[in-house]
Amino acid sequence: MAVNKILVVEDEATLREMLQFNLEKEGYSVITAGDGVTALKLSISELPELIVIDIMIPEMDGFEFCRILR
């Protein structure tokens, strides 16, 4: 199964934009979030095949995000 849609969760805008740019350059569809609550909503509505998440993000940390999503 090929990965087509990636969710990047990073609170630092510069890093988030760099990751998005490079992944899109490689042909991936990328959606982004800057906090855990937004990431959770996007995970449910967009159904990404891969999620790249920072552990230390606002609203809920990456570990809590994974527990809820799972």
PDB file of N, CA, C, O and CB in Angstrom:
ATOM      1  N   MET A   1       0.841  -1.179   0.000  1.00  0.00           N
ATOM      2  CA  MET A   1       0.000   0.000   0.000  1.00  0.00           C
ATOM      3  C   MET A   1       0.889   1.246   0.000  1.00  0.00           C
ATOM      4  O   MET A   1       1.738   1.410   0.876  1.00  0.00           O
ATOM      5  CB  MET A   1      -0.958  -0.004   1.221  1.00  0.00           C
ATOM      6  N   ALA A   2       0.694   2.094  -0.957  1.00  0.00           N
ATOM      7  CA  ALA A   2       1.468   3.332  -1.049  1.00  0.00           C
ATOM      8  C   ALA A   2       0.865   4.406  -0.150  1.00  0.00           C
ATOM      9  O   ALA A   2      -0.353   4.491   0.012  1.00  0.00           O
ATOM     10  CB  ALA A   2       1.527   3.828  -2.506  1.00  0.00           C
ATOM     11  N   VAL A   3       1.722   5.206   0.420  1.00  0.00           N
ATOM     12  CA  VAL A   3       1.277   6.318   1.251  1.00  0.00           C
ATOM     13  C   VAL A   3       1.030   7.514   0.334  1.00  0.00           C
ATOM     14  O   VAL A   3       1.928   7.950  -0.385  1.00  0.00           O
ATOM     15  CB  VAL A   3       2.331   6.662   2.370  1.00  0.00           C
ATOM     16  N   ASN A   4      -0.184   8.033   0.366  1.00  0.00           N
ATOM     17  CA  ASN A   4      -0.515   9.182  -0.467  1.00  0.00           C
ATOM     18  C   ASN A   4      -0.724  10.450   0.344  1.00  0.00           C
ATOM     19  O   ASN A   4      -0.349  11.538  -0.093  1.00  0.00           O
ATOM     20  CB  ASN A   4      -1.749   8.891  -1.274  1.00  0.00           C
ATOM     21  N   LYS A   5      -1.319  10.316   1.519  1.00  0.00           N
ATOM     22  CA  LYS A   5      -1.648  11.485   2.332  1.00  0.00           C
ATOM     23  C   LYS A   5      -0.928  11.399   3.674  1.00  0.00           C
ATOM     24  O   LYS A   5      -1.028  10.398   4.383  1.00  0.00           O
ATOM     25  CB  LYS A   5      -3.180  11.598   2.542  1.00  0.00           C
ATOM     26  N   ILE A   6      -0.201  12.461   4.009  1.00  0.00           N
ATOM     27  CA  ILE A   6       0.573  12.511   5.246  1.00  0.00           C
ATOM     28  C   ILE A   6       0.100  13.710   6.070  1.00  0.00           C
ATOM     29  O   ILE A   6      -0.078  14.809   5.543  1.00  0.00           O
ATOM     30  CB  ILE A   6       2.108  12.603   4.949  1.00  0.00           C
ATOM     31  N   LEU A   7      -0.098  13.484   7.354  1.00  0.00           N
ATOM     32  CA  LEU A   7      -0.393  14.553   8.297  1.00  0.00           C
ATOM     33  C   LEU A   7       0.883  14.868   9.064  1.00  0.00           C
ATOM     34  O   LEU A   7       1.450  13.993   9.720  1.00  0.00           O
ATOM     35  CB  LEU A   7      -1.556  14.158   9.267  1.00  0.00           C
ATOM     36  N   VAL A   8       1.331  16.105   8.985  1.00  0.00           N
ATOM     37  CA  VAL A   8       2.516  16.563   9.718  1.00  0.00           C
ATOM     38  C   VAL A   8       2.031  17.429  10.873  1.00  0.00           C
ATOM     39  O   VAL A   8       1.336  18.422  10.658  1.00  0.00           O
ATOM     40  CB  VAL A   8       3.512  17.360   8.783  1.00  0.00           C
ATOM     41  N   VAL A   9       2.396  17.055  12.098  1.00  0.00           N
ATOM     42  CA  VAL A   9       1.988  17.795  13.291  1.00  0.00           C
ATOM     43  C   VAL A   9       3.240  18.348  13.960  1.00  0.00           C
ATOM     44  O   VAL A   9       4.047  17.605  14.518  1.00  0.00           O
ATOM     45  CB  VAL A   9       1.177  16.887  14.277  1.00  0.00           C
ATOM     46  N   GLU A  10       3.383  19.666  13.892  1.00  0.00           N
ATOM     47  CA  GLU A  10       4.567  20.337  14.414  1.00  0.00           C
ATOM     48  C   GLU A  10       4.161  21.755  14.788  1.00  0.00           C
ATOM     49  O   GLU A  10       3.553  22.458  13.982  1.00  0.00           O
ATOM     50  CB  GLU A  10       5.743  20.335  13.370  1.00  0.00           C
ATOM     51  N   ASP A  11       4.493  22.181  16.007  1.00  0.00           N
ATOM     52  CA  ASP A  11       4.098  23.525  16.435  1.00  0.00           C
ATOM     53  C   ASP A  11       5.032  24.616  15.933  1.00  0.00           C
ATOM     54  O   ASP A  11       4.642  25.783  15.906  1.00  0.00           O
ATOM     55  CB  ASP A  11       4.033  23.582  17.932  1.00  0.00           C
ATOM     56  N   GLU A  12       6.226  24.282  15.543  1.00  0.00           N
ATOM     57  CA  GLU A  12       7.156  25.272  14.996  1.00  0.00           C
ATOM     58  C   GLU A  12       6.871  25.446  13.504  1.00  0.00           C
ATOM     59  O   GLU A  12       7.124  24.541  12.708  1.00  0.00           O
ATOM     60  CB  GLU A  12       8.644  24.841  15.233  1.00  0.00           C
ATOM     61  N   ALA A  13       6.344  26.612  13.133  1.00  0.00           N
ATOM     62  CA  ALA A  13       5.868  26.858  11.768  1.00  0.00           C
ATOM     63  C   ALA A  13       6.950  26.637  10.710  1.00  0.00           C
ATOM     64  O   ALA A  13       6.667  26.058   9.661  1.00  0.00           O
ATOM     65  CB  ALA A  13       5.341  28.271  11.658  1.00  0.00           C
ATOM     66  N   THR A  14       8.170  27.081  10.961  1.00  0.00           N
ATOM     67  CA  THR A  14       9.237  26.941   9.970  1.00  0.00           C
ATOM     68  C   THR A  14       9.525  25.473   9.677  1.00  0.00           C
ATOM     69  O   THR A  14       9.657  25.088   8.515  1.00  0.00           O
ATOM     70  CB  THR A  14      10.512  27.639  10.454  1.00  0.00           C
ATOM     71  N   LEU A  15       9.621  24.662  10.702  1.00  0.00           N
ATOM     72  CA  LEU A  15       9.874  23.238  10.524  1.00  0.00           C
ATOM     73  C   LEU A  15       8.696  22.556   9.841  1.00  0.00           C
ATOM     74  O   LEU A  15       8.886  21.723   8.954  1.00  0.00           O
ATOM     75  CB  LEU A  15      10.158  22.574  11.872  1.00  0.00           C
ATOM     76  N   ARG A  16       7.482  22.907  10.249  1.00  0.00           N
ATOM     77  CA  ARG A  16       6.280  22.334   9.644  1.00  0.00           C
ATOM     78  C   ARG A  16       6.232  22.639   8.145  1.00  0.00           C
ATOM     79  O   ARG A  16       5.946  21.757   7.335  1.00  0.00           O
ATOM     80  CB  ARG A  16       5.016  22.876  10.340  1.00  0.00           C
ATOM     81  N   GLU A  17       6.510  23.882   7.785  1.00  0.00           N
ATOM     82  CA  GLU A  17       6.496  24.283   6.376  1.00  0.00           C
ATOM     83  C   GLU A  17       7.600  23.602   5.577  1.00  0.00           C
ATOM     84  O   GLU A  17       7.389  23.234   4.421  1.00  0.00           O
ATOM     85  CB  GLU A  17       6.636  25.793   6.260  1.00  0.00           C
ATOM     86  N   MET A  18       8.777  23.430   6.181  1.00  0.00           N
ATOM     87  CA  MET A  18       9.873  22.756   5.504  1.00  0.00           C
ATOM     88  C   MET A  18       9.523  21.291   5.229  1.00  0.00           C
ATOM     89  O   MET A  18       9.764  20.779   4.136  1.00  0.00           O
ATOM     90  CB  MET A  18      11.155  22.851   6.341  1.00  0.00           C
ATOM     91  N   LEU A  19       8.953  20.629   6.234  1.00  0.00           N
ATOM     92  CA  LEU A  19       8.543  19.238   6.046  1.00  0.00           C
ATOM     93  C   LEU A  19       7.472  19.130   4.963  1.00  0.00           C
ATOM     94  O   LEU A  19       7.531  18.244   4.109  1.00  0.00           O
ATOM     95  CB  LEU A  19       8.024  18.647   7.368  1.00  0.00           C
ATOM     96  N   GLN A  20       6.504  20.024   5.001  1.00  0.00           N
ATOM     97  CA  GLN A  20       5.447  20.011   3.994  1.00  0.00           C
ATOM     98  C   GLN A  20       6.032  20.218   2.596  1.00  0.00           C
ATOM     99  O   GLN A  20       5.697  19.479   1.670  1.00  0.00           O
ATOM    100  CB  GLN A  20       4.398  21.095   4.300  1.00  0.00           C
ATOM    101  N   PHE A  21       6.888  21.202   2.440  1.00  0.00           N
ATOM    102  CA  PHE A  21       7.501  21.495   1.149  1.00  0.00           C
ATOM    103  C   PHE A  21       8.245  20.284   0.590  1.00  0.00           C
ATOM    104  O   PHE A  21       8.061  19.913  -0.569  1.00  0.00           O
ATOM    105  CB  PHE A  21       8.454  22.677   1.278  1.00  0.00           C
ATOM    106  N   ASN A  22       9.084  19.673   1.422  1.00  0.00           N
ATOM    107  CA  ASN A  22       9.895  18.546   0.954  1.00  0.00           C
ATOM    108  C   ASN A  22       9.062  17.309   0.661  1.00  0.00           C
ATOM    109  O   ASN A  22       9.344  16.591  -0.297  1.00  0.00           O
ATOM    110  CB  ASN A  22      10.951  18.209   1.979  1.00  0.00           C
ATOM    111  N   LEU A  23       8.047  17.050   1.464  1.00  0.00           N
ATOM    112  CA  LEU A  23       7.184  15.894   1.195  1.00  0.00           C
ATOM    113  C   LEU A  23       6.354  16.114  -0.068  1.00  0.00           C
ATOM    114  O   LEU A  23       6.176  15.187  -0.859  1.00  0.00           O
ATOM    115  CB  LEU A  23       6.258  15.623   2.394  1.00  0.00           C
ATOM    116  N   GLU A  24       5.848  17.322  -0.263  1.00  0.00           N
ATOM    117  CA  GLU A  24       5.078  17.608  -1.478  1.00  0.00           C
ATOM    118  C   GLU A  24       5.970  17.537  -2.713  1.00  0.00           C
ATOM    119  O   GLU A  24       5.523  17.119  -3.781  1.00  0.00           O
ATOM    120  CB  GLU A  24       4.415  18.995  -1.384  1.00  0.00           C
ATOM    121  N   LYS A  25       7.224  17.942  -2.570  1.00  0.00           N
ATOM    122  CA  LYS A  25       8.185  17.858  -3.673  1.00  0.00           C
ATOM    123  C   LYS A  25       8.385  16.399  -4.096  1.00  0.00           C
ATOM    124  O   LYS A  25       8.669  16.118  -5.261  1.00  0.00           O
ATOM    125  CB  LYS A  25       9.540  18.490  -3.263  1.00  0.00           C
ATOM    126  N   GLU A  26       8.236  15.489  -3.156  1.00  0.00           N
ATOM    127  CA  GLU A  26       8.371  14.055  -3.443  1.00  0.00           C
ATOM    128  C   GLU A  26       7.056  13.430  -3.925  1.00  0.00           C
ATOM    129  O   GLU A  26       6.998  12.231  -4.198  1.00  0.00           O
ATOM    130  CB  GLU A  26       8.862  13.321  -2.198  1.00  0.00           C
ATOM    131  N   GLY A  27       6.005  14.247  -4.027  1.00  0.00           N
ATOM    132  CA  GLY A  27       4.752  13.769  -4.596  1.00  0.00           C
ATOM    133  C   GLY A  27       3.657  13.405  -3.610  1.00  0.00           C
ATOM    134  O   GLY A  27       2.607  12.901  -4.009  1.00  0.00           O
ATOM    135  N   TYR A  28       3.886  13.655  -2.331  1.00  0.00           N
ATOM    136  CA  TYR A  28       2.875  13.329  -1.325  1.00  0.00           C
ATOM    137  C   TYR A  28       1.873  14.465  -1.160  1.00  0.00           C
ATOM    138  O   TYR A  28       2.197  15.635  -1.366  1.00  0.00           O
ATOM    139  CB  TYR A  28       3.539  13.019   0.017  1.00  0.00           C
ATOM    140  N   SER A  29       0.667  14.105  -0.788  1.00  0.00           N
ATOM    141  CA  SER A  29      -0.333  15.077  -0.379  1.00  0.00           C
ATOM    142  C   SER A  29      -0.136  15.283   1.112  1.00  0.00           C
ATOM    143  O   SER A  29      -0.148  14.318   1.877  1.00  0.00           O
ATOM    144  CB  SER A  29      -1.803  14.603  -0.721  1.00  0.00           C
ATOM    145  N   VAL A  30       0.047  16.534   1.538  1.00  0.00           N
ATOM    146  CA  VAL A  30       0.392  16.814   2.924  1.00  0.00           C
ATOM    147  C   VAL A  30      -0.627  17.768   3.543  1.00  0.00           C
ATOM    148  O   VAL A  30      -0.963  18.805   2.970  1.00  0.00           O
ATOM    149  CB  VAL A  30       1.808  17.404   3.018  1.00  0.00           C
ATOM    150  N   ILE A  31      -1.105  17.393   4.720  1.00  0.00           N
ATOM    151  CA  ILE A  31      -1.915  18.285   5.530  1.00  0.00           C
ATOM    152  C   ILE A  31      -1.136  18.533   6.812  1.00  0.00           C
ATOM    153  O   ILE A  31      -0.355  17.685   7.246  1.00  0.00           O
ATOM    154  CB  ILE A  31      -3.346  17.684   5.820  1.00  0.00           C
ATOM    155  N   THR A  32      -1.347  19.695   7.418  1.00  0.00           N
ATOM    156  CA  THR A  32      -0.549  20.044   8.590  1.00  0.00           C
ATOM    157  C   THR A  32      -1.421  20.538   9.730  1.00  0.00           C
ATOM    158  O   THR A  32      -2.540  21.013   9.537  1.00  0.00           O
ATOM    159  CB  THR A  32       0.481  21.102   8.233  1.00  0.00           C
ATOM    160  N   ALA A  33      -0.866  20.406  10.920  1.00  0.00           N
ATOM    161  CA  ALA A  33      -1.504  20.924  12.132  1.00  0.00           C
ATOM    162  C   ALA A  33      -0.408  21.427  13.058  1.00  0.00           C
ATOM    163  O   ALA A  33       0.714  20.920  13.051  1.00  0.00           O
ATOM    164  CB  ALA A  33      -2.384  19.827  12.837  1.00  0.00           C
ATOM    165  N   GLY A  34      -0.754  22.438  13.858  1.00  0.00           N
ATOM    166  CA  GLY A  34       0.209  23.012  14.783  1.00  0.00           C
ATOM    167  C   GLY A  34      -0.026  22.637  16.228  1.00  0.00           C
ATOM    168  O   GLY A  34       0.736  23.034  17.109  1.00  0.00           O
ATOM    169  N   ASP A  35      -1.103  21.857  16.483  1.00  0.00           N
ATOM    170  CA  ASP A  35      -1.392  21.426  17.855  1.00  0.00           C
ATOM    171  C   ASP A  35      -2.132  20.094  17.825  1.00  0.00           C
ATOM    172  O   ASP A  35      -2.607  19.657  16.777  1.00  0.00           O
ATOM    173  CB  ASP A  35      -2.229  22.498  18.613  1.00  0.00           C
ATOM    174  N   GLY A  36      -2.222  19.458  18.985  1.00  0.00           N
ATOM    175  CA  GLY A  36      -2.799  18.126  19.080  1.00  0.00           C
ATOM    176  C   GLY A  36      -4.289  18.059  18.803  1.00  0.00           C
ATOM    177  O   GLY A  36      -4.758  17.092  18.202  1.00  0.00           O
ATOM    178  N   VAL A  37      -5.041  19.059  19.225  1.00  0.00           N
ATOM    179  CA  VAL A  37      -6.495  19.047  19.011  1.00  0.00           C
ATOM    180  C   VAL A  37      -6.812  19.146  17.522  1.00  0.00           C
ATOM    181  O   VAL A  37      -7.637  18.391  17.007  1.00  0.00           O
ATOM    182  CB  VAL A  37      -7.172  20.208  19.780  1.00  0.00           C
ATOM    183  N   THR A  38      -6.163  20.067  16.840  1.00  0.00           N
ATOM    184  CA  THR A  38      -6.360  20.195  15.391  1.00  0.00           C
ATOM    185  C   THR A  38      -5.919  18.928  14.674  1.00  0.00           C
ATOM    186  O   THR A  38      -6.584  18.474  13.743  1.00  0.00           O
ATOM    187  CB  THR A  38      -5.586  21.407  14.842  1.00  0.00           C
ATOM    188  N   ALA A  39      -4.811  18.362  15.102  1.00  0.00           N
ATOM    189  CA  ALA A  39      -4.313  17.126  14.495  1.00  0.00           C
ATOM    190  C   ALA A  39      -5.322  15.990  14.647  1.00  0.00           C
ATOM    191  O   ALA A  39      -5.535  15.217  13.713  1.00  0.00           O
ATOM    192  CB  ALA A  39      -2.973  16.724  15.126  1.00  0.00           C
ATOM    193  N   LEU A  40      -5.936  15.891  15.809  1.00  0.00           N
ATOM    194  CA  LEU A  40      -6.922  14.842  16.036  1.00  0.00           C
ATOM    195  C   LEU A  40      -8.127  15.021  15.111  1.00  0.00           C
ATOM    196  O   LEU A  40      -8.611  14.057  14.519  1.00  0.00           O
ATOM    197  CB  LEU A  40      -7.372  14.839  17.505  1.00  0.00           C
ATOM    198  N   LYS A  41      -8.605  16.256  14.993  1.00  0.00           N
ATOM    199  CA  LYS A  41      -9.739  16.533  14.095  1.00  0.00           C
ATOM    200  C   LYS A  41      -9.388  16.193  12.649  1.00  0.00           C
ATOM    201  O   LYS A  41     -10.192  15.584  11.942  1.00  0.00           O
ATOM    202  CB  LYS A  41     -10.162  18.014  14.199  1.00  0.00           C
ATOM    203  N   LEU A  42      -8.185  16.586  12.202  1.00  0.00           N
ATOM    204  CA  LEU A  42      -7.762  16.292  10.836  1.00  0.00           C
ATOM    205  C   LEU A  42      -7.562  14.801  10.613  1.00  0.00           C
ATOM    206  O   LEU A  42      -7.844  14.296   9.527  1.00  0.00           O
ATOM    207  CB  LEU A  42      -6.480  17.036  10.514  1.00  0.00           C
ATOM    208  N   SER A  43      -7.083  14.094  11.621  1.00  0.00           N
ATOM    209  CA  SER A  43      -6.897  12.643  11.504  1.00  0.00           C
ATOM    210  C   SER A  43      -8.220  11.942  11.243  1.00  0.00           C
ATOM    211  O   SER A  43      -8.292  11.002  10.452  1.00  0.00           O
ATOM    212  CB  SER A  43      -6.249  12.080  12.774  1.00  0.00           C
ATOM    213  N   ILE A  44      -9.255  12.406  11.909  1.00  0.00           N
ATOM    214  CA  ILE A  44     -10.572  11.794  11.768  1.00  0.00           C
ATOM    215  C   ILE A  44     -11.221  12.183  10.444  1.00  0.00           C
ATOM    216  O   ILE A  44     -11.830  11.343   9.780  1.00  0.00           O
ATOM    217  CB  ILE A  44     -11.472  12.198  12.933  1.00  0.00           C
ATOM    218  N   SER A  45     -11.095  13.449  10.057  1.00  0.00           N
ATOM    219  CA  SER A  45     -11.772  13.903   8.835  1.00  0.00           C
ATOM    220  C   SER A  45     -11.013  13.580   7.558  1.00  0.00           C
ATOM    221  O   SER A  45     -11.631  13.297   6.532  1.00  0.00           O
ATOM    222  CB  SER A  45     -11.999  15.381   8.904  1.00  0.00           C
ATOM    223  N   GLU A  46      -9.692  13.615   7.599  1.00  0.00           N
ATOM    224  CA  GLU A  46      -8.877  13.438   6.391  1.00  0.00           C
ATOM    225  C   GLU A  46      -8.352  12.010   6.187  1.00  0.00           C
ATOM    226  O   GLU A  46      -7.988  11.643   5.070  1.00  0.00           O
ATOM    227  CB  GLU A  46      -7.714  14.381   6.439  1.00  0.00           C
ATOM    228  N   LEU A  47      -8.312  11.213   7.244  1.00  0.00           N
ATOM    229  CA  LEU A  47      -7.822   9.830   7.198  1.00  0.00           C
ATOM    230  C   LEU A  47      -6.464   9.679   6.503  1.00  0.00           C
ATOM    231  O   LEU A  47      -6.355   8.977   5.497  1.00  0.00           O
ATOM    232  CB  LEU A  47      -8.833   8.964   6.497  1.00  0.00           C
ATOM    233  N   PRO A  48      -5.433  10.336   7.037  1.00  0.00           N
ATOM    234  CA  PRO A  48      -4.099  10.198   6.432  1.00  0.00           C
ATOM    235  C   PRO A  48      -3.564   8.782   6.613  1.00  0.00           C
ATOM    236  O   PRO A  48      -3.899   8.103   7.583  1.00  0.00           O
ATOM    237  CB  PRO A  48      -3.118  11.213   7.048  1.00  0.00           C
ATOM    238  N   GLU A  49      -2.733   8.346   5.675  1.00  0.00           N
ATOM    239  CA  GLU A  49      -2.110   7.028   5.777  1.00  0.00           C
ATOM    240  C   GLU A  49      -0.897   7.037   6.704  1.00  0.00           C
ATOM    241  O   GLU A  49      -0.499   5.994   7.223  1.00  0.00           O
ATOM    242  CB  GLU A  49      -1.700   6.538   4.399  1.00  0.00           C
ATOM    243  N   LEU A  50      -0.310   8.218   6.909  1.00  0.00           N
ATOM    244  CA  LEU A  50       0.877   8.349   7.758  1.00  0.00           C
ATOM    245  C   LEU A  50       0.777   9.652   8.541  1.00  0.00           C
ATOM    246  O   LEU A  50       0.367  10.680   8.002  1.00  0.00           O
ATOM    247  CB  LEU A  50       2.190   8.310   6.908  1.00  0.00           C
ATOM    248  N   ILE A  51       1.152   9.601   9.810  1.00  0.00           N
ATOM    249  CA  ILE A  51       1.177  10.797  10.650  1.00  0.00           C
ATOM    250  C   ILE A  51       2.576  10.958  11.213  1.00  0.00           C
ATOM    251  O   ILE A  51       3.110  10.049  11.849  1.00  0.00           O
ATOM    252  CB  ILE A  51       0.122  10.712  11.796  1.00  0.00           C
ATOM    253  N   VAL A  52       3.168  12.123  10.976  1.00  0.00           N
ATOM    254  CA  VAL A  52       4.469  12.472  11.541  1.00  0.00           C
ATOM    255  C   VAL A  52       4.170  13.514  12.609  1.00  0.00           C
ATOM    256  O   VAL A  52       3.718  14.617  12.302  1.00  0.00           O
ATOM    257  CB  VAL A  52       5.496  13.016  10.433  1.00  0.00           C
ATOM    258  N   ILE A  53       4.425  13.156  13.875  1.00  0.00           N
ATOM    259  CA  ILE A  53       3.999  14.035  14.967  1.00  0.00           C
ATOM    260  C   ILE A  53       5.138  14.328  15.933  1.00  0.00           C
ATOM    261  O   ILE A  53       5.903  13.440  16.310  1.00  0.00           O
ATOM    262  CB  ILE A  53       2.832  13.411  15.723  1.00  0.00           C
ATOM    263  N   ASP A  54       5.230  15.575  16.318  1.00  0.00           N
ATOM    264  CA  ASP A  54       6.167  16.020  17.346  1.00  0.00           C
ATOM    265  C   ASP A  54       5.583  15.609  18.703  1.00  0.00           C
ATOM    266  O   ASP A  54       4.366  15.648  18.883  1.00  0.00           O
ATOM    267  CB  ASP A  54       6.415  17.586  17.269  1.00  0.00           C
ATOM    268  N   ILE A  55       6.406  15.228  19.625  1.00  0.00           N
ATOM    269  CA  ILE A  55       5.923  14.815  20.945  1.00  0.00           C
ATOM    270  C   ILE A  55       5.488  16.018  21.777  1.00  0.00           C
ATOM    271  O   ILE A  55       4.474  15.949  22.471  1.00  0.00           O
ATOM    272  CB  ILE A  55       7.010  14.030  21.688  1.00  0.00           C
ATOM    273  N   MET A  56       6.224  17.099  21.719  1.00  0.00           N
ATOM    274  CA  MET A  56       5.931  18.276  22.530  1.00  0.00           C
ATOM    275  C   MET A  56       5.154  19.310  21.708  1.00  0.00           C
ATOM    276  O   MET A  56       5.742  20.233  21.145  1.00  0.00           O
ATOM    277  CB  MET A  56       7.238  18.894  23.079  1.00  0.00           C
ATOM    278  N   ILE A  57       3.834  19.147  21.646  1.00  0.00           N
ATOM    279  CA  ILE A  57       2.976  20.080  20.918  1.00  0.00           C
ATOM    280  C   ILE A  57       1.923  20.644  21.865  1.00  0.00           C
ATOM    281  O   ILE A  57       1.612  20.027  22.884  1.00  0.00           O
ATOM    282  CB  ILE A  57       2.303  19.385  19.704  1.00  0.00           C
ATOM    283  N   PRO A  58       1.372  21.809  21.540  1.00  0.00           N
ATOM    284  CA  PRO A  58       0.349  22.420  22.399  1.00  0.00           C
ATOM    285  C   PRO A  58      -0.965  21.640  22.407  1.00  0.00           C
ATOM    286  O   PRO A  58      -1.215  20.794  21.549  1.00  0.00           O
ATOM    287  CB  PRO A  58       0.086  23.842  21.951  1.00  0.00           C
ATOM    288  N   GLU A  59      -1.784  21.948  23.389  1.00  0.00           N
ATOM    289  CA  GLU A  59      -3.133  21.413  23.573  1.00  0.00           C
ATOM    290  C   GLU A  59      -3.141  19.979  24.118  1.00  0.00           C
ATOM    291  O   GLU A  59      -3.802  19.709  25.121  1.00  0.00           O
ATOM    292  CB  GLU A  59      -3.878  21.456  22.257  1.00  0.00           C
ATOM    293  N   MET A  60      -2.427  19.072  23.481  1.00  0.00           N
ATOM    294  CA  MET A  60      -2.234  17.712  23.995  1.00  0.00           C
ATOM    295  C   MET A  60      -0.921  17.226  23.404  1.00  0.00           C
ATOM    296  O   MET A  60      -0.627  17.495  22.239  1.00  0.00           O
ATOM    297  CB  MET A  60      -3.447  16.742  23.621  1.00  0.00           C
ATOM    298  N   ASP A  61      -0.135  16.519  24.191  1.00  0.00           N
ATOM    299  CA  ASP A  61       1.157  16.087  23.658  1.00  0.00           C
ATOM    300  C   ASP A  61       0.985  14.918  22.688  1.00  0.00           C
ATOM    301  O   ASP A  61      -0.096  14.342  22.569  1.00  0.00           O
ATOM    302  CB  ASP A  61       2.103  15.690  24.803  1.00  0.00           C
ATOM    303  N   GLY A  62       2.055  14.591  22.014  1.00  0.00           N
ATOM    304  CA  GLY A  62       2.021  13.534  21.005  1.00  0.00           C
ATOM    305  C   GLY A  62       1.628  12.175  21.555  1.00  0.00           C
ATOM    306  O   GLY A  62       0.978  11.395  20.859  1.00  0.00           O
ATOM    307  N   PHE A  63       2.007  11.878  22.787  1.00  0.00           N
ATOM    308  CA  PHE A  63       1.643  10.597  23.393  1.00  0.00           C
ATOM    309  C   PHE A  63       0.137  10.512  23.627  1.00  0.00           C
ATOM    310  O   PHE A  63      -0.486   9.492  23.333  1.00  0.00           O
ATOM    311  CB  PHE A  63       2.394  10.398  24.717  1.00  0.00           C
ATOM    312  N   GLU A  64      -0.441  11.587  24.157  1.00  0.00           N
ATOM    313  CA  GLU A  64      -1.888  11.624  24.387  1.00  0.00           C
ATOM    314  C   GLU A  64      -2.639  11.536  23.054  1.00  0.00           C
ATOM    315  O   GLU A  64      -3.651  10.842  22.954  1.00  0.00           O
ATOM    316  CB  GLU A  64      -2.285  12.917  25.147  1.00  0.00           C
ATOM    317  N   PHE A  65      -2.149  12.232  22.047  1.00  0.00           N
ATOM    318  CA  PHE A  65      -2.734  12.158  20.715  1.00  0.00           C
ATOM    319  C   PHE A  65      -2.792  10.708  20.235  1.00  0.00           C
ATOM    320  O   PHE A  65      -3.831  10.250  19.758  1.00  0.00           O
ATOM    321  CB  PHE A  65      -1.930  13.020  19.726  1.00  0.00           C
ATOM    322  N   CYS A  66      -1.688   9.997  20.360  1.00  0.00           N
ATOM    323  CA  CYS A  66      -1.619   8.601  19.911  1.00  0.00           C
ATOM    324  C   CYS A  66      -2.576   7.716  20.706  1.00  0.00           C
ATOM    325  O   CYS A  66      -3.229   6.842  20.137  1.00  0.00           O
ATOM    326  CB  CYS A  66      -0.185   8.068  20.039  1.00  0.00           C
ATOM    327  N   ARG A  67      -2.662   7.940  22.027  1.00  0.00           N
ATOM    328  CA  ARG A  67      -3.584   7.141  22.840  1.00  0.00           C
ATOM    329  C   ARG A  67      -5.026   7.341  22.407  1.00  0.00           C
ATOM    330  O   ARG A  67      -5.787   6.380  22.298  1.00  0.00           O
ATOM    331  CB  ARG A  67      -3.434   7.494  24.314  1.00  0.00           C
ATOM    332  N   ILE A  68      -5.401   8.593  22.160  1.00  0.00           N
ATOM    333  CA  ILE A  68      -6.786   8.877  21.762  1.00  0.00           C
ATOM    334  C   ILE A  68      -7.060   8.348  20.355  1.00  0.00           C
ATOM    335  O   ILE A  68      -8.104   7.741  20.118  1.00  0.00           O
ATOM    336  CB  ILE A  68      -7.068  10.395  21.824  1.00  0.00           C
ATOM    337  N   LEU A  69      -6.153   8.568  19.439  1.00  0.00           N
ATOM    338  CA  LEU A  69      -6.362   8.123  18.061  1.00  0.00           C
ATOM    339  C   LEU A  69      -6.444   6.620  17.954  1.00  0.00           C
ATOM    340  O   LEU A  69      -7.220   6.079  17.167  1.00  0.00           O
ATOM    341  CB  LEU A  69      -5.256   8.631  17.174  1.00  0.00           C
ATOM    342  N   ARG A  70      -5.650   5.962  18.739  1.00  0.00           N
ATOM    343  CA  ARG A  70      -5.635   4.499  18.700  1.00  0.00           C
ATOM    344  C   ARG A  70      -6.956   3.952  19.153  1.00  0.00           C
ATOM    345  O   ARG A  70      -7.141   2.735  19.190  1.00  0.00           O
ATOM    346  CB  ARG A  70      -4.514   3.938  19.564  1.00  0.00           C
TER     347      ARG A  70
END
